[in-house]
Amino acid sequence: MGASLAGVHVGTSGWSYPSWKPGFYPAGTDAKEFLRFYAGHFATVELNTTGYRLPGEQQFARWAEQTPPGFRFAPKLAGNRPRMLAEFGPRVRALGDRLGPIRVQLINARDEGIIELILGSLDPELLLAFDLAHPSWDGIEPRLAQAGAVRVNDLDHEAPFRYMRFRDPPYAEEELAAWAERLRSRDEPVFAYFRHEEEPTAPHYARCLLDLLAQ
């Protein structure tokens, strides 16, 4: 079974979790081998550490080297830390062709100035997915689409790609089957990620969704 299917790339929020042993990682697996093992099962992963501290280019290059062609990292950008913008784009470019969409998290109420700053500061070729939890952001989707960006979990407005975050487990198979049907019908690429829990439920749900997509 493939790690992605029909333009839908499915993975989890991170991979470096010792508690996923032995439920996902085999017993005895060294933590240094987690990413290589993970990338043999899924085609994408959220890279959340970049939202707190921006690693050096060598670290990004090492991560890329541990993954096969076609794998995509989804780095996190903390949008409320604009001082990171100048370094962020060039630094994540060290992932090379393993660089996927960038999740831009903004936790505050609507401020279109920060959106324009981010859009104007980053390379327009980057895939930007804005994670906007506050309801005051409703209606910003057309502006994002105009810039080639998308709002996280938005399937209703025009966009060049989709970015889905599944944050409310548990998920019954029937619920995942309904999501598979919705995602399978998309013409644009979809990136979908399941939230990390102490137990290896995220890779289980991700694998289940991929299996359902294949049906």
Disulfide bonds with the S-S distance in Angstrom:
none
